[in-house]
Amino acid sequence: QVQLVESGGGWVQAGGSLTLSCAASGISFSLSVIDWYRQAPGKQREWVGNINIGSNPYTVYTNSVRGRFTIARDNAKNMAYLQMNSLKTEDTAVYYCSASTSRGTFWGQGTQVTVSS
């Protein structure tokens, strides 16, 4: 059974930091590209960034978070992370991780991040 479980969301003041975690099971994690998405109230789901596979995986970010967010992975723990710094109120959203595998793409249930001014 494939499971992706996000955690680490919460409430933070603007300018603060949060680190989200994505725990994966039931997949070949090291062979999976991990994406992070977010969905703000009343808006479509937005791609945040991803981390690729390999011994030195490269990361790609959407413009609005580049330089503030960092995606990392720990294949030994089947974990991915989204470190978010200099948070803005517009970063408020439910954040999701997804894993793209040879069997398809799987999603977590999301974790809420609320940034207050």
MOPAC internal coordinates of N, CA, C and O (Angstrom, degrees):
PM7 1SCF
backbone

  N    0.0000 0     0.00 0     0.00 0    0    0    0
  C    1.4559 1     0.00 0     0.00 0    1    0    0
  C    1.5241 1   109.75 1     0.00 0    2    1    0
  O    1.2310 1   121.24 1   -51.52 1    3    2    1
  N    1.3018 1   115.23 1   128.48 1    3    2    1
  C    1.4571 1   120.74 1  -179.50 1    5    3    2
  C    1.5289 1   109.17 1   -85.42 1    6    5    3
  O    1.2310 1   121.56 1   -47.40 1    7    6    5
  N    1.3169 1   114.61 1   132.60 1    7    6    5
  C    1.4651 1   120.00 1   175.39 1    9    7    6
  C    1.5071 1   110.35 1  -138.38 1   10    9    7
  O    1.2310 1   121.34 1   -44.58 1   11   10    9
  N    1.3041 1   115.03 1   135.42 1   11   10    9
  C    1.4600 1   122.53 1   169.33 1   13   11   10
  C    1.5182 1   106.14 1  -124.91 1   14   13   11
  O    1.2310 1   120.91 1   -54.73 1   15   14   13
  N    1.3143 1   115.86 1   125.27 1   15   14   13
  C    1.4587 1   119.99 1  -176.35 1   17   15   14
  C    1.5180 1   109.03 1  -127.30 1   18   17   15
  O    1.2310 1   121.13 1   -64.01 1   19   18   17
  N    1.3332 1   115.45 1   115.99 1   19   18   17
  C    1.4530 1   120.55 1   176.18 1   21   19   18
  C    1.5261 1   109.97 1   -87.64 1   22   21   19
  O    1.2310 1   121.44 1   -30.20 1   23   22   21
  N    1.3127 1   114.86 1   149.80 1   23   22   21
  C    1.4577 1   120.49 1   175.60 1   25   23   22
  C    1.5168 1   108.76 1  -153.10 1   26   25   23
  O    1.2310 1   121.25 1   -10.91 1   27   26   25
  N    1.3192 1   115.21 1   169.09 1   27   26   25
  C    1.4585 1   120.11 1   176.34 1   29   27   26
  C    1.5042 1   115.06 1   101.07 1   30   29   27
  O    1.2310 1   120.50 1   176.18 1   31   30   29
  N    1.3219 1   116.66 1    -3.82 1   31   30   29
  C    1.4578 1   118.56 1   178.44 1   33   31   30
  C    1.5169 1   111.12 1   -69.94 1   34   33   31
  O    1.2310 1   121.60 1   -10.08 1   35   34   33
  N    1.3195 1   114.54 1   169.92 1   35   34   33
  C    1.4575 1   119.02 1   179.42 1   37   35   34
  C    1.5027 1   111.06 1   164.29 1   38   37   35
  O    1.2310 1   121.78 1    19.75 1   39   38   37
  N    1.2997 1   114.19 1  -160.25 1   39   38   37
  C    1.4590 1   121.86 1  -178.03 1   41   39   38
  C    1.5132 1   108.85 1  -106.23 1   42   41   39
  O    1.2310 1   120.59 1   -42.67 1   43   42   41
  N    1.3247 1   116.48 1   137.33 1   43   42   41
  C    1.4539 1   120.85 1   179.33 1   45   43   42
  C    1.5281 1   108.57 1  -148.94 1   46   45   43
  O    1.2310 1   120.65 1   -30.09 1   47   46   45
  N    1.3001 1   116.36 1   149.91 1   47   46   45
  C    1.4564 1   120.03 1   176.12 1   49   47   46
  C    1.5253 1   110.79 1   -79.64 1   50   49   47
  O    1.2310 1   121.09 1   -26.97 1   51   50   49
  N    1.2950 1   115.52 1   153.03 1   51   50   49
  C    1.4572 1   119.98 1   178.10 1   53   51   50
  C    1.5222 1   109.53 1   -55.17 1   54   53   51
  O    1.2310 1   121.45 1   -41.75 1   55   54   53
  N    1.3113 1   114.82 1   138.25 1   55   54   53
  C    1.4547 1   120.99 1  -176.81 1   57   55   54
  C    1.5099 1   113.47 1    93.69 1   58   57   55
  O    1.2310 1   121.08 1   167.68 1   59   58   57
  N    1.3183 1   115.54 1   -12.32 1   59   58   57
  C    1.4577 1   119.81 1  -178.58 1   61   59   58
  C    1.5141 1   112.84 1   -84.45 1   62   61   59
  O    1.2310 1   121.78 1     8.42 1   63   62   61
  N    1.3235 1   114.20 1  -171.58 1   63   62   61
  C    1.4665 1   121.35 1  -175.64 1   65   63   62
  C    1.5164 1   110.68 1  -133.68 1   66   65   63
  O    1.2310 1   121.41 1   -28.25 1   67   66   65
  N    1.2983 1   114.91 1   151.75 1   67   66   65
  C    1.4570 1   123.26 1   171.64 1   69   67   66
  C    1.5118 1   108.21 1  -145.95 1   70   69   67
  O    1.2310 1   121.15 1   -29.40 1   71   70   69
  N    1.3174 1   115.40 1   150.60 1   71   70   69
  C    1.4583 1   120.01 1   173.04 1   73   71   70
  C    1.5173 1   108.63 1  -122.80 1   74   73   71
  O    1.2310 1   121.00 1   -58.48 1   75   74   73
  N    1.3045 1   115.69 1   121.52 1   75   74   73
  C    1.4568 1   121.39 1   176.54 1   77   75   74
  C    1.5225 1   109.55 1   -94.35 1   78   77   75
  O    1.2310 1   121.38 1   -31.42 1   79   78   77
  N    1.3142 1   114.97 1   148.58 1   79   78   77
  C    1.4549 1   121.31 1   177.57 1   81   79   78
  C    1.5270 1   109.38 1  -120.39 1   82   81   79
  O    1.2310 1   121.74 1   -28.67 1   83   82   81
  N    1.3000 1   114.28 1   151.33 1   83   82   81
  C    1.4612 1   121.41 1   176.85 1   85   83   82
  C    1.5214 1   106.67 1  -132.82 1   86   85   83
  O    1.2310 1   120.80 1   -68.41 1   87   86   85
  N    1.3163 1   116.07 1   111.59 1   87   86   85
  C    1.4585 1   122.01 1  -179.92 1   89   87   86
  C    1.5190 1   108.73 1   -98.85 1   90   89   87
  O    1.2310 1   120.91 1   -54.06 1   91   90   89
  N    1.3195 1   115.87 1   125.94 1   91   90   89
  C    1.4592 1   120.89 1  -176.12 1   93   91   90
  C    1.5266 1   110.47 1  -114.14 1   94   93   91
  O    1.2310 1   121.33 1   -33.34 1   95   94   93
  N    1.3166 1   115.06 1   146.66 1   95   94   93
  C    1.4554 1   121.33 1   173.61 1   97   95   94
  C    1.5231 1   108.57 1  -149.06 1   98   97   95
  O    1.2310 1   121.28 1   -25.86 1   99   98   97
  N    1.3146 1   115.16 1   154.14 1   99   98   97
  C    1.4674 1   120.02 1   177.63 1  101   99   98
  C    1.5101 1   114.87 1    82.20 1  102  101   99
  O    1.2310 1   120.15 1  -171.70 1  103  102  101
  N    1.3317 1   117.31 1     8.30 1  103  102  101
  C    1.4639 1   121.11 1   178.83 1  105  103  102
  C    1.5232 1   108.96 1  -134.18 1  106  105  103
  O    1.2310 1   121.38 1   -16.89 1  107  106  105
  N    1.3139 1   114.97 1   163.11 1  107  106  105
  C    1.4658 1   120.04 1   172.08 1  109  107  106
  C    1.5219 1   106.84 1   -81.62 1  110  109  107
  O    1.2310 1   121.40 1   -93.97 1  111  110  109
  N    1.3123 1   114.92 1    86.03 1  111  110  109
  C    1.4598 1   120.40 1  -169.21 1  113  111  110
  C    1.5181 1   112.36 1   -57.96 1  114  113  111
  O    1.2310 1   120.43 1   136.66 1  115  114  113
  N    1.3163 1   116.78 1   -43.34 1  115  114  113
  C    1.4699 1   119.39 1  -175.49 1  117  115  114
  C    1.5207 1   112.37 1   -65.40 1  118  117  115
  O    1.2310 1   120.48 1   162.24 1  119  118  117
  N    1.3208 1   116.68 1   -17.76 1  119  118  117
  C    1.4581 1   121.20 1   179.62 1  121  119  118
  C    1.5310 1   112.23 1  -101.02 1  122  121  119
  O    1.2310 1   120.92 1  -171.06 1  123  122  121
  N    1.3188 1   115.85 1     8.94 1  123  122  121
  C    1.4618 1   120.29 1  -175.13 1  125  123  122
  C    1.5207 1   110.94 1  -108.86 1  126  125  123
  O    1.2310 1   121.15 1   -48.18 1  127  126  125
  N    1.3068 1   115.41 1   131.82 1  127  126  125
  C    1.4647 1   120.04 1   170.23 1  129  127  126
  C    1.5346 1   107.71 1   -76.46 1  130  129  127
  O    1.2310 1   120.89 1   -48.54 1  131  130  129
  N    1.3051 1   115.91 1   131.46 1  131  130  129
  C    1.4622 1   121.07 1  -178.54 1  133  131  130
  C    1.5272 1   109.00 1  -107.38 1  134  133  131
  O    1.2310 1   121.35 1   -55.02 1  135  134  133
  N    1.3032 1   115.02 1   124.98 1  135  134  133
  C    1.4633 1   121.79 1   176.28 1  137  135  134
  C    1.5229 1   109.58 1  -111.85 1  138  137  135
  O    1.2310 1   121.74 1   -30.17 1  139  138  137
  N    1.3027 1   114.27 1   149.83 1  139  138  137
  C    1.4606 1   121.25 1   170.26 1  141  139  138
  C    1.5352 1   108.09 1  -116.15 1  142  141  139
  O    1.2310 1   121.55 1   -44.28 1  143  142  141
  N    1.3257 1   114.64 1   135.72 1  143  142  141
  C    1.4576 1   122.45 1   177.15 1  145  143  142
  C    1.5252 1   107.61 1  -127.56 1  146  145  143
  O    1.2310 1   121.58 1   -13.07 1  147  146  145
  N    1.3233 1   114.58 1   166.93 1  147  146  145
  C    1.4533 1   119.11 1   172.73 1  149  147  146
  C    1.5237 1   108.95 1  -146.84 1  150  149  147
  O    1.2310 1   121.92 1   -25.11 1  151  150  149
  N    1.3163 1   113.92 1   154.89 1  151  150  149
  C    1.4507 1   119.78 1   178.15 1  153  151  150
  C    1.5167 1   109.46 1  -137.97 1  154  153  151
  O    1.2310 1   121.45 1   -65.50 1  155  154  153
  N    1.3164 1   114.83 1   114.50 1  155  154  153
  C    1.4538 1   120.95 1   177.67 1  157  155  154
  C    1.5222 1   109.42 1   -85.87 1  158  157  155
  O    1.2310 1   120.05 1   -22.57 1  159  158  157
  N    1.3179 1   117.51 1   157.43 1  159  158  157
  C    1.4691 1   120.26 1  -179.73 1  161  159  158
  C    1.5190 1   111.91 1   -55.69 1  162  161  159
  O    1.2310 1   120.94 1   -51.42 1  163  162  161
  N    1.3165 1   115.81 1   128.58 1  163  162  161
  C    1.4555 1   120.63 1   177.68 1  165  163  162
  C    1.5173 1   115.49 1    76.59 1  166  165  163
  O    1.2310 1   120.57 1  -174.06 1  167  166  165
  N    1.3263 1   116.52 1     5.94 1  167  166  165
  C    1.4666 1   119.58 1  -178.04 1  169  167  166
  C    1.5217 1   110.19 1  -121.78 1  170  169  167
  O    1.2310 1   121.83 1   -16.66 1  171  170  169
  N    1.3235 1   114.10 1   163.34 1  171  170  169
  C    1.4554 1   119.31 1   177.25 1  173  171  170
  C    1.5250 1   110.29 1   -75.30 1  174  173  171
  O    1.2310 1   121.48 1   -22.03 1  175  174  173
  N    1.3043 1   114.77 1   157.97 1  175  174  173
  C    1.4540 1   119.52 1   176.87 1  177  175  174
  C    1.5253 1   108.81 1   -63.86 1  178  177  175
  O    1.2310 1   120.94 1   -43.41 1  179  178  177
  N    1.3230 1   115.80 1   136.59 1  179  178  177
  C    1.4635 1   122.96 1  -175.37 1  181  179  178
  C    1.5194 1   109.49 1  -119.00 1  182  181  179
  O    1.2310 1   121.23 1   -45.29 1  183  182  181
  N    1.3098 1   115.26 1   134.71 1  183  182  181
  C    1.4601 1   119.99 1   175.73 1  185  183  182
  C    1.5291 1   109.27 1   -74.89 1  186  185  183
  O    1.2310 1   120.61 1   -47.30 1  187  186  185
  N    1.3310 1   116.45 1   132.70 1  187  186  185
  C    1.4646 1   121.75 1  -178.20 1  189  187  186
  C    1.5214 1   110.86 1   -99.94 1  190  189  187
  O    1.2310 1   120.82 1   134.81 1  191  190  189
  N    1.3200 1   116.04 1   -45.19 1  191  190  189
  C    1.4416 1   119.65 1  -178.51 1  193  191  190
  C    1.5037 1   110.92 1   171.16 1  194  193  191
  O    1.2310 1   120.76 1    -3.08 1  195  194  193
  N    1.3194 1   116.16 1   176.92 1  195  194  193
  C    1.4521 1   118.83 1   176.47 1  197  195  194
  C    1.5092 1   111.78 1  -151.22 1  198  197  195
  O    1.2310 1   122.20 1   -11.96 1  199  198  197
  N    1.3167 1   113.40 1   168.04 1  199  198  197
  C    1.4506 1   121.88 1   176.05 1  201  199  198
  C    1.5112 1   108.06 1  -130.01 1  202  201  199
  O    1.2310 1   121.19 1   -47.26 1  203  202  201
  N    1.3148 1   115.33 1   132.74 1  203  202  201
  C    1.4489 1   120.08 1  -175.57 1  205  203  202
  C    1.5210 1   111.26 1   -90.28 1  206  205  203
  O    1.2310 1   121.73 1     7.48 1  207  206  205
  N    1.3157 1   114.28 1  -172.52 1  207  206  205
  C    1.4549 1   119.51 1  -175.65 1  209  207  206
  C    1.5235 1   110.03 1   -99.19 1  210  209  207
  O    1.2310 1   120.45 1    -9.57 1  211  210  209
  N    1.3088 1   116.75 1   170.43 1  211  210  209
  C    1.4453 1   121.48 1   177.56 1  213  211  210
  C    1.5057 1   112.12 1   113.67 1  214  213  211
  O    1.2310 1   121.56 1    -6.09 1  215  214  213
  N    1.3192 1   114.63 1   173.91 1  215  214  213
  C    1.4636 1   120.13 1  -176.19 1  217  215  214
  C    1.5227 1   112.48 1   -71.34 1  218  217  215
  O    1.2310 1   120.29 1   156.18 1  219  218  217
  N    1.2990 1   117.04 1   -23.82 1  219  218  217
  C    1.4671 1   121.89 1   177.74 1  221  219  218
  C    1.5247 1   108.13 1  -135.94 1  222  221  219
  O    1.2310 1   120.59 1  -109.83 1  223  222  221
  N    1.3216 1   116.47 1    70.17 1  223  222  221
  C    1.4669 1   119.72 1  -170.75 1  225  223  222
  C    1.5243 1   112.66 1   -67.21 1  226  225  223
  O    1.2310 1   120.71 1   -41.37 1  227  226  225
  N    1.3101 1   116.25 1   138.63 1  227  226  225
  C    1.4590 1   118.89 1   177.62 1  229  227  226
  C    1.5230 1   110.02 1   -90.45 1  230  229  227
  O    1.2310 1   122.01 1   -23.43 1  231  230  229
  N    1.2858 1   113.76 1   156.57 1  231  230  229
  C    1.4609 1   121.11 1  -178.53 1  233  231  230
  C    1.5214 1   109.94 1  -120.05 1  234  233  231
  O    1.2310 1   121.46 1   -27.69 1  235  234  233
  N    1.3008 1   114.81 1   152.31 1  235  234  233
  C    1.4649 1   122.14 1   178.49 1  237  235  234
  C    1.5237 1   107.37 1  -134.94 1  238  237  235
  O    1.2310 1   120.82 1   -37.96 1  239  238  237
  N    1.3147 1   116.03 1   142.04 1  239  238  237
  C    1.4612 1   120.26 1  -176.52 1  241  239  238
  C    1.5268 1   110.78 1  -132.92 1  242  241  239
  O    1.2310 1   121.74 1   -27.90 1  243  242  241
  N    1.3059 1   114.28 1   152.10 1  243  242  241
  C    1.4521 1   117.88 1   170.08 1  245  243  242
  C    1.5259 1   108.91 1   -72.08 1  246  245  243
  O    1.2310 1   121.10 1   -25.01 1  247  246  245
  N    1.3221 1   115.51 1   154.99 1  247  246  245
  C    1.4653 1   120.14 1  -172.20 1  249  247  246
  C    1.5288 1   113.10 1   -57.45 1  250  249  247
  O    1.2310 1   120.43 1   142.96 1  251  250  249
  N    1.3157 1   116.78 1   -37.04 1  251  250  249
  C    1.4628 1   119.83 1  -172.25 1  253  251  250
  C    1.5273 1   113.54 1   -69.26 1  254  253  251
  O    1.2310 1   119.96 1   163.92 1  255  254  253
  N    1.3277 1   117.69 1   -16.08 1  255  254  253
  C    1.4612 1   119.62 1  -178.49 1  257  255  254
  C    1.5223 1   112.47 1  -117.81 1  258  257  255
  O    1.2310 1   120.07 1   170.96 1  259  258  257
  N    1.3155 1   117.48 1    -9.04 1  259  258  257
  C    1.4627 1   119.96 1  -177.10 1  261  259  258
  C    1.5256 1   109.66 1   -59.84 1  262  261  259
  O    1.2310 1   121.59 1   -47.70 1  263  262  261
  N    1.3335 1   114.57 1   132.30 1  263  262  261
  C    1.4575 1   119.95 1  -178.43 1  265  263  262
  C    1.5212 1   113.23 1    91.45 1  266  265  263
  O    1.2310 1   120.32 1   164.00 1  267  266  265
  N    1.3261 1   117.00 1   -16.00 1  267  266  265
  C    1.4691 1   120.74 1   179.09 1  269  267  266
  C    1.5311 1   111.45 1  -112.56 1  270  269  267
  O    1.2310 1   120.48 1   146.28 1  271  270  269
  N    1.3134 1   116.69 1   -33.72 1  271  270  269
  C    1.4616 1   122.25 1  -177.71 1  273  271  270
  C    1.5271 1   109.83 1  -107.44 1  274  273  271
  O    1.2310 1   121.26 1   -32.86 1  275  274  273
  N    1.3179 1   115.20 1   147.14 1  275  274  273
  C    1.4576 1   121.53 1   177.07 1  277  275  274
  C    1.5236 1   109.28 1  -135.71 1  278  277  275
  O    1.2310 1   121.14 1   -50.29 1  279  278  277
  N    1.3167 1   115.43 1   129.71 1  279  278  277
  C    1.4632 1   121.20 1   177.17 1  281  279  278
  C    1.5214 1   108.19 1  -104.13 1  282  281  279
  O    1.2310 1   121.39 1   -43.61 1  283  282  281
  N    1.3198 1   114.95 1   136.39 1  283  282  281
  C    1.4589 1   120.90 1   178.52 1  285  283  282
  C    1.5241 1   108.61 1  -139.01 1  286  285  283
  O    1.2310 1   121.23 1   -13.70 1  287  286  285
  N    1.3089 1   115.24 1   166.30 1  287  286  285
  C    1.4565 1   119.60 1   177.42 1  289  287  286
  C    1.5210 1   109.41 1  -143.75 1  290  289  287
  O    1.2310 1   121.71 1   -27.62 1  291  290  289
  N    1.3237 1   114.33 1   152.38 1  291  290  289
  C    1.4585 1   121.99 1   174.84 1  293  291  290
  C    1.5204 1   106.03 1  -129.04 1  294  293  291
  O    1.2310 1   120.78 1   -82.54 1  295  294  293
  N    1.3052 1   116.12 1    97.46 1  295  294  293
  C    1.4657 1   119.55 1  -175.67 1  297  295  294
  C    1.5194 1   112.27 1   -65.45 1  298  297  295
  O    1.2310 1   119.87 1   150.15 1  299  298  297
  N    1.3113 1   117.86 1   -29.85 1  299  298  297
  C    1.4643 1   120.73 1   179.71 1  301  299  298
  C    1.5274 1   111.31 1   -65.02 1  302  301  299
  O    1.2310 1   120.75 1   152.55 1  303  302  301
  N    1.3264 1   116.16 1   -27.45 1  303  302  301
  C    1.4595 1   121.02 1  -179.17 1  305  303  302
  C    1.5213 1   112.81 1  -105.97 1  306  305  303
  O    1.2310 1   120.27 1   179.89 1  307  306  305
  N    1.3206 1   117.09 1    -0.11 1  307  306  305
  C    1.4723 1   121.21 1  -175.51 1  309  307  306
  C    1.5261 1   111.39 1    54.98 1  310  309  307
  O    1.2310 1   121.56 1  -135.19 1  311  310  309
  N    1.3115 1   114.62 1    44.81 1  311  310  309
  C    1.4559 1   120.63 1  -175.90 1  313  311  310
  C    1.5302 1   110.39 1  -126.47 1  314  313  311
  O    1.2310 1   121.41 1   -34.74 1  315  314  313
  N    1.3119 1   114.90 1   145.26 1  315  314  313
  C    1.4617 1   121.68 1   169.83 1  317  315  314
  C    1.5202 1   107.70 1  -126.32 1  318  317  315
  O    1.2310 1   121.60 1   -24.26 1  319  318  317
  N    1.3253 1   114.55 1   155.74 1  319  318  317
  C    1.4592 1   119.79 1  -174.72 1  321  319  318
  C    1.5260 1   110.24 1  -135.05 1  322  321  319
  O    1.2310 1   121.47 1   -31.00 1  323  322  321
  N    1.2983 1   114.79 1   149.00 1  323  322  321
  C    1.4540 1   121.16 1   172.21 1  325  323  322
  C    1.5240 1   106.41 1  -127.68 1  326  325  323
  O    1.2310 1   121.27 1   -76.20 1  327  326  325
  N    1.3304 1   115.18 1   103.80 1  327  326  325
  C    1.4576 1   119.88 1   177.54 1  329  327  326
  C    1.5185 1   108.16 1   -89.86 1  330  329  327
  O    1.2310 1   121.14 1   -53.44 1  331  330  329
  N    1.3168 1   115.42 1   126.56 1  331  330  329
  C    1.4571 1   120.88 1  -174.77 1  333  331  330
  C    1.5239 1   108.65 1  -120.94 1  334  333  331
  O    1.2310 1   120.89 1   -62.06 1  335  334  333
  N    1.3101 1   115.90 1   117.94 1  335  334  333
  C    1.4588 1   122.33 1   178.88 1  337  335  334
  C    1.5229 1   110.23 1  -115.77 1  338  337  335
  O    1.2310 1   121.13 1   -15.64 1  339  338  337
  N    1.2997 1   115.44 1   164.36 1  339  338  337
  C    1.4730 1   121.50 1   178.53 1  341  339  338
  C    1.5205 1   111.14 1    48.16 1  342  341  339
  O    1.2310 1   121.23 1  -131.49 1  343  342  341
  N    1.3066 1   115.24 1    48.51 1  343  342  341
  C    1.4546 1   120.45 1  -175.22 1  345  343  342
  C    1.5181 1   111.69 1   -64.13 1  346  345  343
  O    1.2310 1   121.51 1   -34.71 1  347  346  345
  N    1.3171 1   114.71 1   145.29 1  347  346  345
  C    1.4506 1   123.21 1   179.88 1  349  347  346
  C    1.5269 1   109.23 1  -118.70 1  350  349  347
  O    1.2310 1   120.73 1   -19.80 1  351  350  349
  N    1.3042 1   116.21 1   160.20 1  351  350  349
  C    1.4651 1   118.52 1   179.79 1  353  351  350
  C    1.5266 1   111.00 1   -60.48 1  354  353  351
  O    1.2310 1   120.79 1   148.73 1  355  354  353
  N    1.3145 1   116.09 1   -31.27 1  355  354  353
  C    1.4643 1   118.57 1   179.76 1  357  355  354
  C    1.5249 1   113.82 1   -72.99 1  358  357  355
  O    1.2310 1   120.34 1   175.94 1  359  358  357
  N    1.3257 1   116.95 1    -4.06 1  359  358  357
  C    1.4654 1   120.47 1   174.04 1  361  359  358
  C    1.5287 1   111.52 1   -84.35 1  362  361  359
  O    1.2310 1   120.45 1   174.62 1  363  362  361
  N    1.3197 1   116.74 1    -5.38 1  363  362  361
  C    1.4570 1   120.06 1   178.22 1  365  363  362
  C    1.5179 1   110.28 1   -61.40 1  366  365  363
  O    1.2310 1   120.79 1   -54.79 1  367  366  365
  N    1.3276 1   116.09 1   125.21 1  367  366  365
  C    1.4616 1   121.21 1  -176.10 1  369  367  366
  C    1.5234 1   108.95 1  -178.33 1  370  369  367
  O    1.2310 1   121.71 1    -9.68 1  371  370  369
  N    1.3104 1   114.34 1   170.32 1  371  370  369
  C    1.4637 1   120.38 1   165.53 1  373  371  370
  C    1.5271 1   106.62 1   -89.50 1  374  373  371
  O    1.2310 1   120.93 1   -51.59 1  375  374  373
  N    1.3076 1   115.83 1   128.41 1  375  374  373
  C    1.4584 1   121.79 1  -177.22 1  377  375  374
  C    1.5276 1   109.76 1  -104.83 1  378  377  375
  O    1.2310 1   121.64 1   -45.69 1  379  378  377
  N    1.3232 1   114.46 1   134.31 1  379  378  377
  C    1.4478 1   122.00 1  -177.88 1  381  379  378
  C    1.5294 1   110.61 1  -123.92 1  382  381  379
  O    1.2310 1   120.72 1   -35.38 1  383  382  381
  N    1.3196 1   116.23 1   144.62 1  383  382  381
  C    1.4568 1   119.62 1   167.32 1  385  383  382
  C    1.5189 1   107.79 1  -107.55 1  386  385  383
  O    1.2310 1   121.74 1   -28.81 1  387  386  385
  N    1.3190 1   114.28 1   151.19 1  387  386  385
  C    1.4603 1   119.86 1   174.90 1  389  387  386
  C    1.5166 1   108.35 1  -137.32 1  390  389  387
  O    1.2310 1   121.18 1   -27.57 1  391  390  389
  N    1.3139 1   115.35 1   152.43 1  391  390  389
  C    1.4528 1   121.89 1   179.94 1  393  391  390
  C    1.5205 1   108.35 1  -122.88 1  394  393  391
  O    1.2310 1   121.08 1   -56.24 1  395  394  393
  N    1.2999 1   115.53 1   123.76 1  395  394  393
  C    1.4658 1   121.01 1   177.11 1  397  395  394
  C    1.5173 1   108.22 1   -97.71 1  398  397  395
  O    1.2310 1   121.36 1   -63.26 1  399  398  397
  N    1.3213 1   115.00 1   116.74 1  399  398  397
  C    1.4549 1   121.18 1  -175.39 1  401  399  398
  C    1.5198 1   109.61 1  -125.71 1  402  401  399
  O    1.2310 1   121.32 1    -4.05 1  403  402  401
  N    1.3237 1   115.07 1   175.95 1  403  402  401
  C    1.4643 1   119.81 1   176.93 1  405  403  402
  C    1.5215 1   111.33 1   -66.22 1  406  405  403
  O    1.2310 1   120.48 1   163.24 1  407  406  405
  N    1.3370 1   116.69 1   -16.76 1  407  406  405
  C    1.4664 1   120.48 1  -179.25 1  409  407  406
  C    1.5207 1   111.95 1   -97.85 1  410  409  407
  O    1.2310 1   120.47 1   179.60 1  411  410  409
  N    1.2874 1   116.70 1    -0.40 1  411  410  409
  C    1.4557 1   120.22 1  -178.53 1  413  411  410
  C    1.5134 1   111.85 1   126.69 1  414  413  411
  O    1.2310 1   120.77 1     8.95 1  415  414  413
  N    1.3063 1   116.14 1  -171.05 1  415  414  413
  C    1.4586 1   122.21 1  -179.09 1  417  415  414
  C    1.5153 1   109.71 1  -108.56 1  418  417  415
  O    1.2310 1   121.52 1   -46.47 1  419  418  417
  N    1.3193 1   114.70 1   133.53 1  419  418  417
  C    1.4558 1   120.96 1  -177.80 1  421  419  418
  C    1.5204 1   109.19 1  -120.47 1  422  421  419
  O    1.2310 1   120.86 1   -29.34 1  423  422  421
  N    1.3432 1   115.97 1   150.66 1  423  422  421
  C    1.4576 1   122.06 1  -174.42 1  425  423  422
  C    1.5178 1   111.06 1  -126.23 1  426  425  423
  O    1.2310 1   121.80 1   -29.74 1  427  426  425
  N    1.3132 1   114.16 1   150.26 1  427  426  425
  C    1.4453 1   119.91 1   169.79 1  429  427  426
  C    1.5193 1   110.35 1   -87.54 1  430  429  427
  O    1.2310 1   121.45 1     0.64 1  431  430  429
  N    1.3364 1   114.82 1  -179.36 1  431  430  429
  C    1.4618 1   119.62 1  -175.79 1  433  431  430
  C    1.5210 1   112.67 1   -89.41 1  434  433  431
  O    1.2310 1   120.77 1   167.92 1  435  434  433
  N    1.3187 1   116.14 1   -12.08 1  435  434  433
  C    1.4544 1   120.52 1   177.03 1  437  435  434
  C    1.5132 1   113.37 1    95.73 1  438  437  435
  O    1.2310 1   121.47 1   -24.22 1  439  438  437
  N    1.3176 1   114.80 1   155.78 1  439  438  437
  C    1.4597 1   121.74 1   175.83 1  441  439  438
  C    1.5269 1   108.16 1  -138.45 1  442  441  439
  O    1.2310 1   121.00 1   -42.99 1  443  442  441
  N    1.3148 1   115.70 1   137.01 1  443  442  441
  C    1.4600 1   120.99 1  -174.18 1  445  443  442
  C    1.5172 1   111.12 1   -82.77 1  446  445  443
  O    1.2310 1   120.99 1   -46.93 1  447  446  445
  N    1.3122 1   115.70 1   133.07 1  447  446  445
  C    1.4602 1   122.72 1   172.51 1  449  447  446
  C    1.5210 1   107.62 1  -120.77 1  450  449  447
  O    1.2310 1   121.04 1   -54.74 1  451  450  449
  N    1.3078 1   115.61 1   125.26 1  451  450  449
  C    1.4563 1   120.52 1   179.06 1  453  451  450
  C    1.5186 1   108.56 1  -123.10 1  454  453  451
  O    1.2310 1   121.01 1   -56.73 1  455  454  453
  N    1.3225 1   115.68 1   123.27 1  455  454  453
  C    1.4560 1   121.76 1   179.82 1  457  455  454
  C    1.5203 1   107.98 1  -112.70 1  458  457  455
  O    1.2310 1   120.80 1   -59.03 1  459  458  457
  N    1.3165 1   116.08 1   120.97 1  459  458  457
  C    1.4599 1   120.19 1  -178.17 1  461  459  458
  C    1.5244 1   110.48 1  -105.71 1  462  461  459
  O    1.2310 1   121.53 1   -27.30 1  463  462  461
  N    1.3113 1   114.68 1   152.70 1  463  462  461
  C    1.4718 1   119.79 1  -178.28 1  465  463  462
  C    1.5213 1   111.36 1   -86.64 1  466  465  463
  O    1.2310 1   120.10 1   180.00 1  467  466  465

